[in-house]
Amino acid sequence: MRSRGIIVAATLTLAIGPTVVAGTAVAKPYAPAKGKIYAGVSDTGSKKDYFAFTRTVDRHVPVLQAFERWGAPLKEVRQRWKRTRTRGMISLSTSPCYQCAEVISPRAIAKGRGDGYLIRLNKFLVEWGRPTYIRLLPEMNGHWNPYAAFNADGSSRGPDHKTKQFRRAWRRVAVIVRGGKRGRVNRRLLREGLPPLKRRKGRGPKRLGPAPVSFLWVPQTHGSPRIKKNRPGAYWPGAAYVDWVGADIYGKYPNFAGLDRFYRSRKNFPFMIGEWAPWDTDNPGFVNALHEWVESHRRAKMLVYYQGFGDNNPFMIQRYPSAADALRGQLDNRRYLRFAPHSKRPADKGDGETGGIGPK
């Protein structure tokens, strides 16, 4: 979610299946060890807001989420992760802001017109060399996002934005960014009915490095508009292309009943809260209830605070002193790790990671 003036109910995703894409790099969720949880925060485009957040809650948090548009350079993102000693997460959109024009459509991605960026993204992740989460095209069944298939009134956005094209686009992104030898990548694409990797003037890498990347699929719990064709499952790309499932929930709309129903409906992936924050009301009860919910659900392994954008947005934790006090107390629980592995600091005792959540 971005600061967009749209009322958003609690959201979450549904997934089931294996975590390996045949012929490409092995997919891993990079979840914390049994009994441990990663807390995180969005960075607003500046590392100073990360440090302002951690000062407020008096705790280093191990995951830093950056909201980025398709094609944007990631050098500054890497510097923020390095400076803050955090595990990186990219929330990737096809536009720079709410109601901005999209850079590329789902259909164009599926056809390979964005392959240059995907090759660069693979190279970036390989060179960075540390596990990174990609929250790819989140809230895709919300009409405020340009990659959604439907407008607010339920009308279609046309052939470039059909849910089928979204699913094809997601698969292409996952196959290419995870990496592997060109021939294997192309064979996987062809098996999915997708064009082979695009090359410019006959040039291109013979091999894409194996990227330590994990994909997070986060639609709305129900579509906006709420029509059958815009349900979350219509955007499901397939179990082989997803590593985490997740939800967004806000203090203004604390839909814990919905969270429970969807959590129980799927069992085979680690679960995360992609965005959460108080909204308009300083409610420490919501903060405590959310963390207690996460701690009581075995597959819930991560939750990321959304700081919004701009100094006067309704999500900054500094606006809610009682909620900040509650969060400070919650993060004192030893289940919440201070650092993720590979953060250039000696790891906390017991902060190793698992390749999954147990037997499938």
C-alpha positions in Angstrom: 0.0 0.0 0.0 1.1 3.6 -0.6 -0.4 6.8 0.8 -3.2 6.9 -1.8 -6.4 7.8 0.0 -7.9 4.4 -0.7 -9.7 2.5 2.0 -8.0 -0.9 2.2 -9.3 -3.7 4.2 -7.1 -6.4 5.7 -5.5 -8.4 2.8 -3.7 -11.6 2.5 -2.7 -14.3 0.1 -3.3 -17.9 -0.6 -0.7 -20.4 -1.8 0.2 -24.0 -1.8 2.9 -26.2 -3.4 6.6 -26.8 -3.9 9.3 -24.1 -3.8 11.5 -25.2 -6.7 11.3 -23.9 -10.2 12.6 -26.7 -12.4 15.6 -25.8 -14.6 16.3 -22.5 -12.7 17.8 -21.5 -9.4 16.5 -23.2 -6.3 13.8 -21.1 -4.6 14.1 -20.6 -0.9 11.9 -18.6 1.4 14.8 -17.5 3.7 12.5 -17.7 6.7 13.8 -17.3 10.2 14.5 -20.4 12.3 11.7 -22.2 14.1 10.1 -20.0 16.7 11.7 -16.8 15.4 10.2 -13.8 13.7 11.5 -11.0 11.5 10.2 -7.5 12.1 10.6 -4.9 9.4 9.8 -1.5 8.2 9.4 0.4 4.9 12.0 3.0 4.2 10.2 5.9 2.5 13.2 6.2 0.1 15.5 7.5 2.8 17.6 5.6 5.4 17.0 8.5 7.9 13.4 7.4 8.3 14.5 3.8 9.1 16.7 5.2 11.9 13.9 7.5 13.1 11.7 4.4 13.3 14.2 2.3 15.2 14.9 5.2 17.6 11.2 5.5 18.3 10.8 1.7 19.1 14.3 1.5 20.6 15.1 -1.6 18.5 17.0 -2.5 15.4 14.7 -4.3 13.0 16.2 -6.7 10.4 14.1 -6.2 7.3 13.9 -3.0 5.2 11.3 -2.7 2.5 11.8 -0.4 -0.4 9.0 0.6 -2.8 10.4 0.7 -6.3 9.1 1.1 -9.8 9.9 -1.2 -12.8 13.2 -0.2 -14.4 14.5 2.1 -11.7 18.1 1.7 -10.7 18.7 0.0 -7.3 22.1 1.4 -6.3 20.7 3.7 -3.7 18.5 0.8 -2.3 21.5 -1.3 -1.8 23.3 1.5 0.0 20.3 1.9 2.4 20.3 -1.9 3.1 24.1 -1.8 3.7 24.0 1.3 5.9 21.1 0.0 8.0 22.5 -3.6 8.1 19.1 -5.0 7.1 17.7 -7.8 4.9 16.4 -6.2 1.8 12.8 -6.3 0.5 11.7 -4.7 -2.8 8.0 -3.9 -3.3 8.0 -3.7 -7.1 5.3 -1.8 -9.0 5.0 -0.8 -12.7 4.4 2.8 -11.8 6.2 5.3 -9.5 3.1 6.4 -7.6 -0.6 6.1 -7.2 -2.4 7.3 -10.4 0.9 7.6 -12.2 1.2 6.2 -15.7 2.5 2.6 -15.8 6.0 1.9 -17.2 5.0 -1.5 -18.7 1.9 -3.6 -18.8 1.6 -7.2 -17.6 1.1 -8.4 -21.2 4.3 -6.6 -22.3 6.2 -8.2 -19.4 4.9 -11.6 -20.4 6.0 -11.0 -24.0 9.6 -10.2 -22.9 9.6 -6.5 -23.5 10.9 -5.9 -20.0 13.6 -8.6 -20.1 16.4 -6.0 -20.1 15.3 -4.9 -16.6 14.9 -8.5 -15.4 18.4 -9.3 -16.5 19.7 -6.2 -14.7 17.7 -7.2 -11.6 19.1 -10.7 -11.6 22.7 -9.2 -11.9 22.0 -6.8 -9.1 20.8 -9.6 -6.8 23.7 -11.8 -7.6 26.2 -9.1 -7.0 24.5 -8.1 -3.8 24.8 -11.7 -2.8 22.5 -11.6 0.2 19.0 -13.0 0.4 16.4 -10.5 -0.8 12.7 -10.6 -0.8 10.6 -9.3 -3.8 7.1 -8.4 -3.0 6.1 -8.5 -6.7 3.2 -6.3 -7.9 1.3 -6.4 -4.6 -2.4 -5.8 -4.1 -2.8 -6.7 -7.8 -6.6 -7.0 -7.4 -6.9 -3.4 -6.2 -8.1 -1.0 -8.9 -5.6 1.7 -7.7 -2.7 -0.3 -9.0 -2.1 0.0 -12.8 -1.4 -3.7 -13.2 -4.9 -4.6 -11.9 -7.3 -6.2 -14.4 -10.3 -4.1 -13.6 -11.3 -0.5 -12.9 -13.2 0.6 -9.8 -16.5 0.3 -11.6 -15.8 -3.3 -12.6 -15.0 -2.6 -16.2 -12.1 -4.4 -17.8 -8.8 -2.6 -18.5 -8.4 -4.5 -21.7 -6.3 -7.3 -23.1 -3.0 -6.0 -21.8 -4.2 -6.3 -18.2 -6.2 -9.5 -18.1 -5.6 -11.7 -15.1 -4.1 -14.3 -17.5 -1.5 -11.8 -18.6 -0.7 -11.0 -14.9 -0.1 -14.7 -14.2 2.1 -15.0 -17.3 4.1 -11.9 -16.4 4.7 -13.1 -12.8 6.0 -16.5 -14.1 8.4 -14.8 -16.5 9.8 -12.5 -13.8 10.4 -15.4 -11.4 12.0 -17.6 -14.0 14.4 -15.0 -15.2 15.3 -13.3 -11.9 16.0 -16.6 -10.2 18.5 -17.3 -12.9 20.3 -20.2 -14.5 21.8 -21.1 -17.9 20.1 -19.4 -20.8 19.0 -22.7 -22.4 17.4 -23.9 -19.2 15.7 -20.6 -18.6 14.4 -20.6 -22.1 13.1 -24.2 -21.8 11.3 -23.3 -18.7 9.7 -20.2 -20.4 8.7 -22.3 -23.4 7.0 -24.9 -21.1 4.9 -22.1 -19.7 4.0 -20.8 -23.2 6.2 -17.8 -22.9 8.7 -16.4 -25.4 12.4 -17.1 -24.9 14.6 -14.6 -23.2 14.9 -11.5 -25.4 18.4 -10.5 -26.7 19.4 -7.1 -28.0 21.2 -7.3 -31.3 22.2 -10.9 -30.7 23.9 -10.1 -27.4 23.0 -11.2 -23.9 24.4 -13.3 -21.1 24.8 -17.0 -21.7 24.0 -17.6 -18.1 22.1 -15.7 -15.4 23.6 -16.1 -12.0 21.7 -18.0 -9.3 20.0 -15.1 -7.3 19.3 -15.6 -3.6 15.8 -14.3 -4.0 12.4 -15.1 -2.5 9.1 -14.0 -4.1 6.1 -12.8 -2.0 2.6 -12.8 -3.4 0.2 -10.3 -1.7 -3.2 -9.6 -3.2 -6.2 -8.1 -1.5 -8.3 -10.6 0.5 -11.1 -9.8 -1.9 -11.1 -7.7 -5.0 -11.7 -4.0 -5.3 -14.0 -4.0 -7.2 -15.5 -7.0 -5.4 -16.4 -9.2 -8.4 -15.7 -12.9 -9.0 -13.2 -12.3 -11.8 -11.2 -10.0 -9.6 -10.8 -12.5 -6.7 -7.3 -13.3 -5.4 -7.1 -16.7 -7.1 -7.6 -15.2 -10.5 -4.1 -13.7 -10.1 -2.4 -16.8 -8.7 0.7 -17.6 -10.8 1.2 -21.2 -9.6 2.9 -22.6 -6.5 6.3 -23.0 -8.2 6.6 -19.3 -8.5 5.8 -18.2 -5.0 7.9 -18.5 -1.8 5.8 -16.7 0.8 2.1 -15.8 1.2 1.0 -12.7 3.1 -1.5 -10.1 4.2 -1.8 -6.4 4.8 -3.7 -5.2 7.9 -4.3 -1.7 9.3 -5.6 -0.4 12.6 -8.5 1.3 10.9 -9.7 -2.1 9.5 -8.4 -4.8 11.9 -10.0 -7.8 10.1 -8.5 -10.6 12.3 -11.4 -12.9 11.5 -10.6 -12.7 7.8 -6.9 -13.2 8.6 -7.7 -16.3 10.5 -9.9 -17.8 7.8 -7.3 -17.3 5.0 -4.4 -18.4 7.2 -6.2 -21.7 7.9 -7.0 -22.3 4.2 -3.3 -22.8 3.2 -0.6 -24.7 5.1 2.6 -25.0 3.1 4.2 -21.6 3.0 5.6 -19.2 5.5 3.2 -16.4 6.2 4.0 -12.7 6.4 2.3 -9.4 7.1 3.4 -7.2 4.2 2.2 -3.9 5.6 0.7 -2.9 8.9 0.3 0.3 10.8 -2.1 2.3 13.0 -4.4 4.5 10.9 -5.9 7.8 12.3 -6.2 6.4 15.8 -3.5 5.8 18.4 -4.6 2.3 19.3 -2.0 0.2 21.3 -4.6 -2.6 21.5 -4.3 -3.2 17.7 -0.5 -3.4 18.0 -0.7 -5.9 20.8 -3.4 -7.9 19.1 -1.5 -8.1 15.8 1.8 -9.3 17.4 -0.1 -11.8 19.6 -1.8 -13.1 16.4 1.6 -13.5 14.7 3.1 -15.2 17.7 0.2 -17.7 18.0 0.3 -18.8 14.3 3.2 -21.1 13.6 3.7 -20.2 9.9 3.7 -16.4 10.6 7.3 -15.5 10.3 7.5 -11.8 9.4 5.6 -8.5 9.7 6.7 -5.2 8.1 5.6 -1.8 9.3 4.4 0.6 6.6 5.7 4.2 7.2 3.9 5.8 4.3 5.4 8.7 2.3 5.7 12.4 3.2 6.0 14.1 6.5 2.2 14.4 7.1 1.0 10.9 6.1 -1.2 9.0 8.5 1.1 6.0 9.1 4.3 7.3 10.7 4.7 5.6 14.1 5.7 9.0 15.6 2.1 10.1 15.3 1.0 7.4 17.7 3.0 7.5 21.0 0.9 4.8 22.7 1.1 2.5 19.8 4.9 3.1 19.7 5.1 2.2 23.4 3.2 -1.0 22.7 5.4 -1.9 19.7 8.5 -1.3 21.8 7.3 -3.7 24.4 6.3 -6.3 21.8 9.8 -6.2 20.1 11.4 -6.9 23.5 10.2 -10.5 23.0 13.2 -12.6 22.2 11.3 -14.3 19.3 11.8 -11.1 17.3 15.3 -11.2 15.9 17.4 -8.0 15.8 19.5 -9.0 12.7 19.1 -11.4 9.8 22.0 -13.5 8.7 24.4 -11.9 6.2 23.9 -8.5 7.7 27.6 -7.9 8.4 27.2 -8.4 12.1 27.7 -11.4 14.3 24.3 -13.2 14.3 22.2 -13.4 17.4 22.2 -16.8 19.0 19.6 -19.0 17.4 18.9 -16.7 14.4 19.6 -19.2 11.7 17.2 -19.7 8.8 15.2 -22.5 7.4 14.8 -23.6 3.8 11.1 -23.9 4.4 8.5 -24.5 7.1 8.6 -28.3 7.4 7.4 -31.3 5.4 5.1 -30.4 2.5 
